[in-house]
Amino acid sequence: MDIENPDIKLGKGVVVFDGEILKTVTSKAEFKTPHIFPVSVICTLTDDDGFRDWIGDYSVPGLLKYLLRFDRIVGFNHISFDFGIMDGALIREYNTGANEVMTNMREVLSGHFDIGDRDPEPGMIEKILRGRNIDLHLDIHEFLNKEGYPWAGRHTGLDAVSTAMVGVGKVCSRFSGGAEAPKAWRTRLCLEVMTYCRYDVLRTAQVYVQLLDGKPLKVSDWPGKGINEFKPMTLKVR
């Protein structure tokens, strides 16, 4: 199974997505303010549309309008990070003051967020899309804490979970991983970054389908333990 032929059934009303950024992260503290990072690409996957690529900050109003069509939005740490970079994109687009941008944003937000005299702000996307989200990172972290593994959070990245459950981890070719994706995009390796992002979406989708079907959670690369298998877990709508 690959991005040319995903051959995966998510179900009606489900979209899986992931985003990449244009600015290199220079400290862990910056992860707490993801709105400071411009968008390079955000990729979505649905049964009907397959993969779609949303390029740059200017695509985010359209992406938000698209996401509002779905009952379930699935990601891996997307509530904290990917929604955050979308917040930043809306803020920057709004601050351009262009009439077409303002009109488009009011159309997108109408009935979901009373923009009125308020500017877009960090946390806005989460508020608009609340009640639709399944964040696998949050679910896995909370599950492992409940099971008595409070130290396990650092081992529950997508690569560790996907390697154990799907048999394949993250995929990248001309750069070493997500941390280098911003530099790769800036040096015109855009197609490679888009491919990397699509694979992250596909791995997230595969893990989601397995957990939804009641398969046990598996996590690889724990210190000295190879692959650890746990009981099935419940996915929470947030």
N, C-alpha and C positions, 0 to 999 in steps of 0.2 A: 504494500500500500504506500503510495507516494502522493505528492501534490498534483501530479498530472492526472491521477486517477484515485481520488481519495476513497471512493467506495465505502462510505460510512453513512449510516442513517442516524441523524440527530433527532428527528421527529419534527412535526409541524410546530412552528412558532418558536424555534430554538435557533440562536445565533451564537457562534463561538468567535472570540476575537482576541487580538493581541497587538501591541504597538511597539514601535521603535522610535528612538529620539535622535535629534540632530546634534545636541550638545553633549560632550563627554562628561560623565559624572566624576567629580573630583574628590568627593568625600561622602561618607555614609550619611551625614547630616542632610545632604541635598535630597536624599530619598524622601525626606519628610516634607519637602516642598516641590513635588513633581511638576507643578504648574510653571516652574521656571524653564522647563525644557521644551523647546520647539519640537513639533512632530516631524519625523522624516516619513514614516509610513505606518499605517494601521491596516491590518488585514482581517477580513471577516470570512466566515465559512457558514453556509446554510445549505440545506438539502436542495432548495430550488435554484439558488444563484451560484452555488459552488463558492470558489474564492473570489473576493473582490478586494482591490487595493485602493486605499484612501491616502493620497499623497499630500503631505504638507499641512500646515495650520489651516489653510483656506478650505480644505475638504471637510473639516470637522463639523461645521453646521449641517452639511448634508449627511454626514455619518450619524449625527445625533438624530436627525429626522428618520434615517433608516433604522436605527436601533429601536426607536419608539414603535416600530411595527411588530416587535417580537415580545412574546410573553416571558421568555427566558433568555437571559444574557449570561453566557458562560465564559469564564476566564480564569487565569491563574495569577492572583494578586491584582486583579484589574480594578477592584473598588478603590484601593489605595493609590495605585500607580497609574494605570491607564486612564481612569477617569480623571486623575489629576492632570495628566498632560493634555487631555481634552479641555479641561477647565482653562488651562493656560492658553490654548489655541483660541478658544472663544473670547477670552479677555483681550488677546492681541488683535484678533480680527475686529472686535467691537471698537477698540481704540484707534483703528485706522480712520474711523469716522466716515467711511465711504457710504453713500446712500444705499447702494445695492446690498452692502454687507448688513447695514442696520435693518433694512427691510426683510432680508432673508432671515436674520436672526429672530426678529419679532414673529415672523411666520412660523419658524421652527418651534419657538418657545411658547407660542400662544396656547393657553389652556394647560400648560405644564409648569410654567414659572412666570410669575408676574414681574416682568422686568421693569415696567413703569419708569421711574426716574433712577432706578438702581442700575449700577454697572454689573456685568457678569463678575462672579467672584469664585474663589476656590471653594470646592464643595458643592457647587451648583449641579454638576452632572449627576452626582450621587443622589441628590435630592430629587431630581427629575426622574431618574430611572430606578428609584427605590422600589422594592417589592417585586423586582424582575430578575434579580441577580443570583447566580450560583458561583461563588468564588471558591475554587477548589483549594487554593492555598489556605484561606481562612478555615475552611471546613476540615482539612487535614490537620492543620495546626491545633485547632480546638479538640479534635478527636484524639490526637496523640496526648495532649495535655490531660484529657479526661481519663485516658487509659493508663496514666502514670508515667508518661515520658515527657516531662516538661522541658527537657533539654533538646528535644528532637527537632525543634523548629528550624535550626540551621541545616538540617539534613533533608528537609522536605521541599527542596526546589524542584522545578519541573523536570530537570534532567534526571534527578535521583528517582523520582516517582515513575517517569516514563520508561526509563531503562528497566526498572523492575517489572512494571505491569505490561508494557507494550513490547519490550525487548529491544527498543531503539531509543536512544536519548536525543539530545539536541543535535541538529545537523547544520554544519557550516563548512565552507570550503576555503575561501581565501582570507578568512580572518578567524580568530580563535573563539569567538563567542559574543554574547550580547554586549559585554563591556567595550568591545572594539567596533560594534556596529555603527556608532556615530561617526567615528573616524573613517570607516569604510564608506559610508554614505557620502561624506564630504570629499572623499577621493574618487568619487564617481563609480564606486562598486555598488550602484543602486540596485541592480538586478539581483546581485548576490544577497544584499540585505533583505530585499523583498522575499527571496526564496527562503532565507533563514526565518523570517517572520511567519511565512506560511507554514513552515514545518513546525514552529512553536504552536501555531493554531491547531494543526493537525494532531500533534501529540496531546495537546490539551483536550481536544475532542475525543480522542481514543480513550484517554483516562476517564473522562466524564462518562462515556457510554458504559465502560466496564463497571464503574462505581454505581451508576444508576441501575445497572442490571444485577446488582447485589454481589459482584465479585469482591473478594477481600482486598483491602489496601495492601500494597507492597511498596517498600522503600529500599533502595539499594545504597551501597557504599557507606553504611554506618561503620564506625570504627571497629574493625576486626570481625564484623558480623555478616558480610556479604549482603544477601537479600533477606530482609525481615518481612514476614507476612503477618497481618493482623486480621481481625474479623471484619465483615462488611460494615460499612459506615453509612450514615444517613446524610444526604445532601440537604443543605438548608437554603431556603429562598430568603434573600436579604433585600 
